[in-house]
């Protein structure tokens, strides 16, 4: 839990709830101040800057949502966790979109609130987790929170990811169409499966189709099926994905790649739940729930008349914006350790140390390919590491497409590592060994640091030439 000086403010008009929360948070080592209304909170002199605000939605006078809007005007908005006894989808979506860290419906588990508060404490310190740690060490508090959650298959504890998971948990029990928006490699399929597993359809089929991977002429057959002889090469009947999904879930990845001429048929399935196989006059029905995903700007495609507006609105019932990895850097150490453990187990390798310098480079890199790029990088690293120390290959000199941390110059992993080692060497006056040397600061053996310096062309200034 956070340091002893951390303070949480609670605003709730229910006196018994305020006392209960005060006792809970005190027992967790937190300082607490409570308020009975938004007006009292705004007008009361508060000597201690709070780490987060636990806020009831329904308050006398100014509501919790209205108070959130007032606080959002500040240059440094306060992290807010909503609690409510009247949770509903529109209110939850409104709160999350406005920047709430979490929304908990009463009665909630004490641990869920403590987990949310712990996340709020660390949201302004994304680099806090980027430290040297053995790959197979005892799980951190962050990993414990992940393991205790209902999304144990999804790695991360960042505020950005938690917002997405709360939206997933909100929409999963419904039959609403979900549109997952985000860059390639951000884990949209993982989220689609999470929605399916938490729906009433979880015992039914989860059927996926990457619309970009199917030739245009065959996509209609993949979606709706065909009869024998329906076209040249149709030597047998084929059941389409909507028919296979039936009462389960169909996941259409890269839905923006569906050609215009086929979009009316997809729209009909969503509106009427009806379709025909190619070459068949018989109308079939499906009760499949649709989850779609795209890395394209569908609204812009509608403006450019490259995507039907009516289909866009049918897909846009419940949009979920999936953050890129560069917007959740505090999740990188968790992902790295997860992938190291996964591939080490698969390859029967022993890897028990991730040097601090390596982890720091991985945390600083912007990952234009997102989680998929990180996963591939770690798989290569496990392959080339003889053990027990992870060695990340940093030889890929292709420039990244995203600048790192506001820098105007894009950098590769190798350039990030070189800059980090140089900065550390300057701080230590080029002393490599000893308790205050660069090797200790970087979490490396002296010989490993010397090897990396040689590989990266780092030479002490007085030894140049």
Phi, psi and omega in degrees: 000166182295174181295165185296334183278355180295137184234136177244133175260138180239128176238112181204134182279352179271112184299318181295324178293319179299316181293321179297316180292323178301313181295319181298313184287326175297319180294338178269006177084022182253147170278142186226138167234136183242151181221145184270349182202164177295322180298316179298320180297316184288328185264344183282138176288125184241099185291335183256130176288121184285154174276330176197169182236124173263117195231126175286143182287313184262110181232153176294138182078241179289124182284168179298319179295322178291323176295321177302318179296322178295315182291333181293344180284343180292155179295326179239084183302145182278131175300130185239134172244117180274141169235139184208148173262004185229047184293135172213162186300310181301317180295316181298314180298317180299316181294315182293318179295329180281355175113006178299141180287323180199159175229117181248132180263128179291142353281137180243161179287140177306318184295327178297319179292317179297322177297316181295319179294319178300321178295320179298323180297330186256359186295333179267007180229064185297339182273357186300330183271353185275062183234164179297134179200138175303141184296327184249028182287173176301138183303143176285172177300323179297319179292325176299318180297320179296317183292328182280345185283172177275008178237051185295340180280352181250125188267124175141153179227009184293157178299321181298317180289321181298324177298317179296315182295327177293321177295320178299314181295328181289316187271338186305315183290348180271178175256013185295145172291136182242135177243113179268121184246135179164168182292162176299136176087009182272355177097032182294323179293322178300318179293322178299317178294324178296320177297315180298316183294335182261011180259169177288355180264007189302333179278352181264182187286145168248111185247127183242154177209126174270107186293337180280343184268355183252130176304143185309319183291342182255353187295320180298319178295321179296321182285314191244351179085174177208162176265160177300130179083006182296331177203169180302124181099350178277081187274353179205162177292143178231132178272129182279171185293323179295323179289323178294321182292319177048259181261011179263221183234135173249130181249113179257103177277149182053049183295340178291349180270358178292126184294153183305320185291341180264344184299324177300327180288324176292320178300319180297320179298318181290325183275313188255347184064027183234151176197168174233144170292150176301130179085007181236136177276353186276130179274130179249158179241153176221143176250018183296141174273138181259129166241122181246158179216150177201151173255008182257161178272094184295325179298319178293325178294324176297316178300323181274006180059031176258356178212138184292133180295319182294324176290321178303314181292330176291324180281333190271029181296311181222087180281141177233118180271115182269121185288145172290162184296329181294342178267001177222056185297336180293346178273347185299313179302320178297316180294318179301309181297324178297312182290324176300311180298319182297310184283329176297319178295316181297321184265003179055048177252156174251109178231107184243006181220132171244109182302146180301322180297319179295314181295322181295319177298316180297325180287328182280332183293139186281349175051069178299334177269005174061211187299324181297319178294317178299316180299315179295322179298315181291324177299316177297320181298318180295323180296317186271352182273118178287344179093157002269002184261132178292131177239113182271123177290122184243042185261356182282109184265010176295129180292142176286158182268353181241125176296149182264125173049048174082357180290142179283341182260126176286146184227150174272171176301319181298318179294323176298315181295318180300315180297320180295314181295317179300316180298319180292320179297321179293321179296325183263011181056036175066026172273120184273314187260178179091167185296337180249014182280170183295324182299316180295316181298326182271354180073029182241157168287152181302318181294324178293318178297317179299320178296316181293322178298317179296317181295324183268002177072030180268120182232139177301137187308318183282356178256359180292147178082000000 
